[in-house]
Amino acid sequence: MKVCAFRLRPFTVDTRPTELLQKYDGFEFMQELVDEMTSDDPARRPTIEVVVDRFARIRASLCTGKLRSAITRKDDPVSVTAPQRARQLIRTLMYIVQRKAAIPLP
């Protein structure tokens, strides 16, 4: 039987979560959890069970307006973000009229 000479690490070095926080507005509420998940010290990283529980609590703490807000790049000028936000507002109003939840539950 072969034994693996290396140990798999959960949340390996993957810059996507941190890039998301750096490039887009509105994800500040995830900063602390992402920092813990991408810690250089594997012992400080939370287990997936802890991540799922914390994310559920974070999501539950967000207001409907936050959950329905437009996602825009931080470096985009207002001439780009204003139309995006206008489209998102119209879409949000349609969803509210149709009584669609901001986050559908299974």
Secondary structure, 3 states (H helix, E strand, C coil): CCCCCCCCCCCCCCCHHHHHHHHECCCHHHHHHHHHHCCCCHHHCCCHHHHHHHHHHHHHHCCHHHHCCCCCECCCCHHHHHHHHHHHHHHHHHHHHCCCCCCCCC
